[in-house]
Every structure is written in C-alpha cells, then in structure tokens.
Amino acid sequence: MKTIYLRSETKKGECRSPLTPQGAKILMAAGITVLVESSTTRTFSDQDYRDLGIEITTVPWQDMPTDVLILGLKELPVSDEPIAHDHIYFAHAFKGQDEAPQILARFNNGGGRIFDIEFLTDADNRRVAAFGYWAGFVGAGLGLLGYGHYQQQQTIFPAITPFANKESFIAAIQSQLGNNVNELSVMVMGALGRCGSGATDLLKAVGIDKLTLWDKQEYDESPKPITAILSQDVFINSVYLKGDIPPMIDQSLLADNSKLRIISDVSCDPNSANNPLPVYDAITNMKQPFVQAKYSEHHPVYVQAIDHLPTLLPKESSEEFAGALLLHLLQLGSENECSDVWQKAVDIFERIKCNG
C-alpha cells in the first residue's frame, strides 16, 4: 500500500481540492495512508479532515520519502529544483506551453514522474476526471458579469472571489445584467462537450434566450476566422485544444467588429503555439479577470482567460471532480503496478520528456 500526500495549493486564489475528507476516509479504509498538508485556503478545512481521522501535517512534500505520491491540482511554484516524487496534478506541460521545458527538466533531473490529470483517460480515451463542466459554467457566468460591467464603464473589472454556491453566482449575474438579459446574444463554441454543456446550463439558468450553440460540425463548415462571432455580444470558447487549428478570431476579424464585447476563453491556451484566439497572450487571474484584446482599439473587446475557473465554485466543483478521481486513486494506491489509466499517463510523460 502507498501513501498519498494531499499538498496545499500555492496558486493564488485556488480553493479546490482533488480529495474530499470523505474520499480521504475511504482511501484510509482501503489501507492507503493519507496525509493532508495544512491549508487555510482549501474549501475543506483542516478540521473537516481531522474529524474523519485524517492526519494533518505541516511537513512539506519535499521532505517526504520519495515513494510518497504527491496529489494536487494546479502548478507548482516556479523553480529549478529537481523533483524526485511522483506528482498527480495538472502540469500544463504536455502541449508545448512556454513553461514546459523547465517543468519537465525538474522531473527529469530528479527522477520523479508526472501523472497529469488532464491525460488520465479510460479505454475509450475519455478523461476519467475533469473540471470541464464547472469551468464552462463559471466561464460563461464570468463572461456575463464582464459584459454587464463593460457596458456601463471601461474601468478595470474588479477582483473576484469564490461564491458560496451556484445559486448565489447566478443571482449576482442576474443583478449585474438587469434588463439586458433579454437582449444579450451569446455564442458557445464547443457546445456539446463538458465545458460547453456547463456554459449552456449557466446561460439558460440566467435567462439568456439568444443562444448560438456551435460544435465541431458548425466549426468545420465555417470559413476562418469565423465572422459569425461578430454578430454576438459575448463569445465563449469551450473547445479542447488537441492540435493545430486556424484562428477563430484574429486581427482582421476584430478590425471589422462593432458588436462583440466579451470573449470568455474557457479553454485558455494563450501560451500554446496553436492558440485559436491570438488576440491576447497571457492568462488572466482573480485579481484582474479581464484584459483588453489586442487590435480592438476602436471597439474595445475584453478577454477573460482564468485557467482555474472552477475555484469560483470550489465546493461543488471539488466534490464532483474528487468523486470521479477517487476510484482511480484507490487503484493507484493499492496496486504495485499501475492500472491502464495511470500507465497511459506515465507513458505520455515519458514520451514527451524524451522528445523534449
């Protein structure tokens, strides 16, 4: 049996957890040791874990034996320090991101491996655990909040903090939009995927009637860049980037824009060479959720590109995600050899590490 160490998240504003207190209890009942690093920002408190008999520790993961599995969500602090532990997290290093060489070098130099959660897939190549639905839900809602804000003013959109639940999130959006909700036109690209379904559910819950829902067929049939986007007030990109695709929006498109006001890039790949929205070049954050798109001086367009959107609804998104991941943590923690799901993830890491 292995030991799984749930690390605290160092990314500012990140409140989610890949392991709930109840999930930790289930792992312990299966004979897997669980250690939880103390955190004041995690949506589940230290006491929530303690109440179920889970040990809380202040010892950093770097000081743990190297056979301990380190479980987290978002990126590690920037460093050149070699990593000897196996890590389960979203590394954002397998799709040619700018920071990928440094991340891979740390593991290569230390002997650790990345089990990238984004690449944990079943026999049908479907991801076994994903935040996609809640990313789409929150991304669509934040796009609407941005629209309401920038229709009234061009001052910087204020910092945003997590909401207690989805009901309070929806209420805040409806309050911000007021009567505009009846006239607002919104397009979702990738509407049939996890992100797209979450975005669509939010838009319907808020009361948006003028919805344009596109998926692969409509995307493939449309010339690029996609001029239909210019007929919308808000554009939500929920397409999972798998390879080289032509831009949906570019400089030439924005030059003719007189209506589009908000781009909510849920997929958020500005650092990829295949970025389908090359009108911004860096992720945004909770402190500054929106930036003005390049080439939009005559009619400002604002881009939301936070790469951990579901943390705005941390409890709901964590419970769904952790529930899906738990079965696979049980397998990994109790087996001497990796199951197919984990082995495929390791194989991807080894291939990319060697090619890099």
Secondary structure, DSSP 8 states (H G I E B T S, - for coil): --EEEE----STT----SS-HHHHHHHHHTT-EEEEE--SSSSS-HHHHHTTT-EEE-S-GGGS-TTSEEE-SS---S------S-EEE----SS--TTHHHHHHHHHHHT--EEEGGG-B-TTS-BSS--HHHHHHHHHHHHHHHHHHHHH--S--------SSHHHHHHHHHHHHGGGGGT-EEEEETTTSHHHHHHHHHHHHHT--EEEEE-HHHHHHS-SS-GGGGG-SEEEE-----S----SS-HHHHHT-SS--EEEESS--TTSTT-S-TT--S-B-SSS-EEE-TT-SSS--EEE-BTTGGGGSHHHHHHHHHHHHHHHHHHHHH-SS--HHHHHHHHHHHHHHHH-
